Amino acid sequence: MKVALLGCGVVGSQVVRLLQEQADDLAARVGAPLELAGVAVRRLGRKRDSDVDPALLTTDAESLVTREDVDIVVEVIGGIEPARSLILSAISAGKSIVTANKALLAEDGATVHGSAKKHGGDLYYEASVAGAIPLLRPLRESMAGDRVHRVLGIVNGTTNYILDKMDSTGASFSDALEEAQALGYAEADPTADVEGFDAAAKAAILAGLAFHTRVTAADVHREGITEITATDVSSAKAMGYVIKLLAICARSDDGRSVGVRVHPAMIPRTHPLAGVREAYNAVFVEAESAGQLMFYGKGAGGAPTASAVLGDIVAVARNRIAGTHGPQESTYADLVVHPMGETVTRYHVSLDVADKPGVLATVAEMFAKHDVSIQIVRQEGRGDDAQLVLVTHRASDAALSATIAGLRELDIVRDVTSVMRVEGEESS
Amino acid sequence: MKVALLGCGVVGSQVVRLLQEQADDLAARVGAPLELAGVAVRRLGRKRDSDVDPALLTTDAESLVTREDVDIVVEVIGGIEPARSLILSAISAGKSIVTANKALLAEDGATVHGSAKKHGGDLYYEASVAGAIPLLRPLRESMAGDRVHRVLGIVNGTTNYILDKMDSTGASFSDALEEAQALGYAEADPTADVEGFDAAAKAAILAGLAFHTRVTAADVHREGITEITATDVSSAKAMGYVIKLLAICARSDDGRSVGVRVHPAMIPRTHPLAGVREAYNAVFVEAESAGQLMFYGKGAGGAPTASAVLGDIVAVARNRIAGTHGPQESTYADLVVHPMGETVTRYHVSLDVADKPGVLATVAEMFAKHDVSIQIVRQEGRGDDAQLVLVTHRASDAALSATIAGLRELDIVRDVTSVMRVEGEESS
C-alpha cells in the first residue's frame, strides 16, 4: 500500500514519523506494509522536524496524487485551495483519501463527498474535528442505529484554554489570550479561533454526521469569545456556572429542522463538559437510546492529529485490500437548518438599572410582553444604581432579542451588561 | 436484510422496538430494509415489554440461526451456553453475528473469533463492554495507527453507583448496596458485580483489543469492593482521592508483556475518571500519539445497550451488502500476560501502630528492606496508639506484598488497616 502525503508541517511530519516507527505494527494491522510513496511540499530546501528521505520530497503535488503506484492520498495542507483540486484529482484517479481539512469539508463538502461517491472511493476525515478524539467514526458508525438529539462540543482548544484561565485565575480576555499565545496555544493572529470560525467549521461537519443531512459553515450561527469579560466569568462562577465556547448542533423539538451554532454559553459546573480544562476538547452527545455520551481528548497538536490520520490510513488500506469502501456521506434526511431566531434555549441577562421601586415590575413586564418567562431574578443595590440578574426559562432567540431591544429603550435600564445563553441543563 | 434475534429480555425487547420504530432511518443508513425474521425465547407464553409479533417467536433457536433466509444473528441471551453453540452454528451457516456477550468472549473468545475468521464472517460486539459507549470500534479502528499504553476503565455501573454513594453520603458498603438494589442498579445476588467478575470479563476484552493480543477472563487479576469501608472512603477523600473500581490494562515498561487487573483503587479527584458519578461508565485511554482520551456514557440498561447492538447491526448489514467484512480479531502481537506480582504501581497503606519513639523508623526500614520507596507519611496520635498513613512511590506488587507481610510480623504494628493501590497520577 503506497501512501502519498500532501503537506509536511506539524501534522505531516508526525504522520511520516509514525509510518516509519510503527511500520511493523501497521503492516500487521493492515495486512500489507504501508510505504511512503512521496511527500508534496511547497519548498524543498526547508528544514523539517521529521527524518523524511529527501528523495521522497516533491513540489509537484498534482503529479504525485495521480501517480499510478499511489493507493492512498493523505492531505494535511489545510485550506480550500490547492487542497480541493488535489483531492478531486486523486479521487478521479481512484485513490483513497484521508484528510484533516475541516475548512474544505465544511465549505464545500458537497463537491468532495459527491466526487468520492461518484468514483466509489473512500474519503475519511476523523482528524478534521477534535484531533485525536475518535468522534466521527463513532457518530457515523457506532450510532448508526440510534437517533441523535443534540451535540454539545468544546471543539476549539485555544478558546477553551483562554476561558479556563479566565475562570481559574480571574484574568481578563486579553491577558489570557497573551498567555495562550506565549505557550503556543494561540496563533499570532487568533481570529480563526477566538471569533469561532474554526469551531463553526467543525460544528458543520458534526451536524451533518449526527443528523444525516448537509450542513455548511455558512449555515452556522457564530459568535466568538472576545467580548467575554472577567466580570461575566466571575458572575457565572457565583451562580455555579462556567463559560465555555460551545459548538451546538440540535434537532428542533418537532424533529424537522436542525440548528447549528457556535457561541459562548454558561453550563452548570456539574455538567461533564464543565470539567474540560486547558486546551482539551470534548464532545457531549445526547441520543434517544444511548442517552448521554461524552468523548474527551486532545483536539490539536502534531502527534494527536497524526494518530487520527493514521487510524484512517489503516482503515482505508484495509478497505482497499478487501476491494470495498467504508460508509459514504449520508445526507438522506435532508433537513432544513433553521435560522438562529428559532433556536430555543435559556438566557442569563445582567442589567444595570436605577435603584427605585417598580423597576423589577417594569423589567418583568418587558419579558412578559415578548413571552419570555423568567425563572430566577437576583437584585443587588449599589447606591443609586442596582444590578438585576435574570435567568429565563426556555425561549426563542428571536423573542429574547426583542426583549433585549425593548429593555434598552427603557429609561430605568442604564445598561444591558451581559446576555448569555445557558446550556446543558435538564430543562434547557 | 433479515435479522434473527436470540433473547427477548431487557435488551432484546429494546432491539425489537428500535428495529420497528426506526425502520425508515435504518433502511436509509443500511441501504436496504432490516426485517425481523424471528425471535428465539425460552418460553412462548411470557408477557413481554415489546410489541413483538407473536408469530415471530420460537423456542427453536437452533433452527432459527441456520434458517436460509436469515442474514444476521443477534445474540442477547448472555452466558456461555447455549449462546456459544448457537453463535457457532450461525457462523458456520454464513450468518453475520452481533453479540453483547462479554462472558463468552472473555472466556472462550478463541473459539468464537476463530470460527468467524475461518468462515470469513463478521463478529461485532460493541455492546459487550460499557453498553452504549462507542468504545470497541474506536479502539479497534480509530486507534489502529497508534500504540496504546494503558486503559483505565470504570466498566461496572453497579459498583460505581455503590462507591459514589459511599463517597458522597459516607454510607457503608452494605447500606449503599442495599440502596443500589432498591433502585434496580444491583441484582439480588450482587456477586458478579461487587466481586469484579463482570468488570474482569470486560477488562479481558479491552486488553485484547488495545494490545492486539489474546487475553481471557482467567488472565485477569480480580479484587472486588466488598471490603471497602466508610473509613477507607473518607480517608481517601481527606487526601484528595476518590475510590473507584477500575479495570486496568497496561503494557509493561519494556512493552513485552501486559498486565490486566480489576481492583478498587484511589485516583486523584482531578482525574477525569473521578467525576464519573452514579451508574455511569467511562474508559480512559493513554496512547503514545493521541495522548489521553476518555469515553463516557451509560454502561448498561435496555435502550443504551440496544443502541450499541443496533449500530453493529447496521455495520454488519452494510458489510453484507458490500460483500465484505469488517476487521477481524487482531492478536498478532501475542504478548504474555504477566502475573500480578510484576505489576508496578503506587500504594496507600494505613497502619495502627504503638505510639512510641522509633516506630516510624522501624516501619520505614521494613519498606526499605523490600525496596519500596516511601513518598508521603502522615502520623496521627490517638492516645496509646497512632495511625500511620504511607503513600509509596512506584513498586512491584510482589515487593509491596512482602512489605505488608513483614509489617504484620512487627510487634509495634497492631494492624494493617488498609492497603490500596493509587492510580491515575503522572508519576504512577
Interface residues (C-beta under 8 A of the other chain):
Chain A: Q14 L18 Q22 D25 L26 A28 R29 E126 A132 I133 P134 R137 P138 E141 S142 M143 A144 G145 D146 R147 H212 P272 G275 A287 E288 S289 A290 G291 Q292 L293 M294 F295 Y296 G297 K298 G301 A303 P304 A306 S307 A308 V309 L310 G311 D312 I313 V314 A315 R318 N319 A322 G323 T324 H325 P327 S330 Y332 A333
Chain B: Q14 L18 Q22 D25 L26 A28 R29 E126 A132 I133 P134 R137 P138 E141 S142 M143 A144 G145 D146 R147 H212 P272 G275 A287 E288 S289 A290 G291 Q292 L293 M294 F295 Y296 G297 K298 G301 A303 P304 A306 S307 A308 V309 L310 G311 D312 I313 V314 A315 R318 N319 A322 G323 T324 H325 P327 S330 Y332 A333
